Amino acid sequence: MSGKVSIVIGHDLDASSADFLEADEVSLFPESESHPRGHGRIFDVAIDRAKNLDHHAAIVTHSECIVLRARRRRVEGLASLGDVKLYFVGGALGPREIVIDDMGGIDWWPSGFFEEALQEVRAIHRAQMERKR
C-alpha cells in the first residue's frame, strides 16, 4: 500500500488551502485548541491512516510540531519521500513544495516563517548574558 500525507503551511489558511492537492481527505488542524504534545501524534495517525487506507490525506496547519514530526519520521526511516509532502501556500507564486530529504533537511524555507521560538530563545540568551555582567 502507498498512501501519503501532504502538510500545507502558510499564512491565512483555511480548508480550501489544500484544494490544489486533490487529496482524498483534508483536515484543518486548529492547533490553538490542543496541546503541542499532541501535534506530532496527529502526523503519526495521519500517515498510518493514509498508508492503511492507501489514500492521500492533507493536513492544513500552522503547527510547527507537525512539521518537525514529519522531518523526524523521514530521518528515522518511518516515512519516505513519497509518503510525506510539505507545501507552503502564500505569496504570488502559489503553492510551493518544500522537500524533506532523508536526513530531515529541507531544501528551502519561507523567510520569517516559524522563527518566533528561535527569536525568543536568542532573546533569553542575550538577557542571560546581560544579567551575568
C-alpha positions in Angstrom: 0.0 0.0 0.0 1.2 3.5 -0.7 -0.7 6.3 0.9 0.7 9.7 1.6 0.2 12.8 3.7 0.7 16.4 2.5 1.2 19.1 5.1 0.1 22.6 4.0 1.5 25.5 5.9 1.3 29.2 5.3 -0.4 32.4 6.4 -4.2 32.9 6.4 -5.0 29.2 5.9 -8.4 27.6 5.5 -9.7 24.3 4.2 -9.5 25.5 0.6 -5.8 26.0 1.0 -5.3 22.3 0.1 -7.6 22.3 -3.0 -4.6 22.1 -5.3 -3.7 18.7 -3.9 -6.9 16.8 -4.8 -6.5 14.8 -1.6 -8.9 12.1 -0.5 -9.2 13.7 2.9 -8.4 17.2 4.2 -8.0 18.1 7.9 -7.9 21.7 9.0 -5.9 21.4 12.2 -6.7 24.2 14.7 -3.5 23.8 16.8 -4.6 26.6 19.1 -7.2 24.2 20.5 -4.8 21.4 21.5 -1.6 21.0 23.5 1.6 20.9 21.3 2.5 17.5 22.7 -0.4 16.0 20.7 0.5 17.8 17.4 3.2 15.3 16.4 0.9 12.5 17.1 -1.6 14.0 14.6 1.0 13.4 11.9 1.7 9.8 13.0 -2.0 9.0 13.0 -2.5 10.6 9.6 0.5 8.8 7.9 -0.6 5.4 9.4 -4.2 6.0 8.2 -3.1 7.1 4.8 -0.9 4.0 4.3 -3.5 1.6 5.7 -6.3 3.1 3.5 -4.0 3.7 0.6 -5.2 7.3 0.2 -3.9 10.9 0.1 -4.5 12.9 3.3 -3.8 16.6 3.7 -3.2 18.5 6.9 -3.7 22.2 6.7 -2.0 23.7 9.8 0.2 26.4 11.4 1.7 23.7 13.8 5.5 23.7 13.8 5.3 20.5 15.8 3.6 18.6 12.9 6.3 19.7 10.5 9.0 18.7 13.0 7.4 15.2 13.4 7.3 14.7 9.7 11.0 15.6 9.4 11.8 13.3 12.3 10.0 10.4 10.7 12.0 10.9 7.5 15.3 10.7 9.4 14.0 7.6 11.3 13.1 6.0 8.0 9.5 5.7 9.0 8.3 7.9 6.2 9.8 8.1 2.7 10.0 11.0 0.3 6.8 9.7 -1.4 5.0 9.3 1.9 5.2 12.9 3.1 5.0 16.2 1.2 5.3 19.7 2.6 3.9 22.8 0.9 3.9 26.5 1.7 0.9 28.4 0.5 1.2 32.1 0.2 2.5 34.9 -2.0 2.1 35.4 -5.7 3.8 32.2 -6.7 1.1 29.9 -5.3 1.8 26.6 -3.5 5.5 25.7 -3.3 6.8 22.3 -2.3 9.4 22.1 0.5 11.3 18.9 0.0 12.2 17.0 3.2 15.3 14.8 2.5 16.1 11.5 4.2 18.1 13.3 6.8 15.2 15.6 7.8 16.8 18.6 6.0 14.7 20.9 3.9 15.6 22.4 0.5 14.2 25.9 1.3 12.1 27.7 3.9 10.0 30.9 3.6 11.7 33.8 5.3 10.3 34.6 8.8 8.0 31.6 9.0 8.2 29.6 12.3 11.0 31.8 13.6 9.3 33.0 16.7 10.7 30.3 19.0 14.2 30.8 17.8 13.9 34.6 18.3 12.6 34.1 21.8 15.5 31.7 22.7 18.0 34.2 21.3 16.4 37.0 23.4 16.5 34.9 26.5 20.2 34.1 25.9 21.0 37.8 25.4 19.2 38.7 28.6 21.0 35.9 30.5 24.4 37.3 29.3 23.5 40.8 30.2 22.4 39.7 33.7 25.7 37.9 34.3 27.6 41.1 33.7 
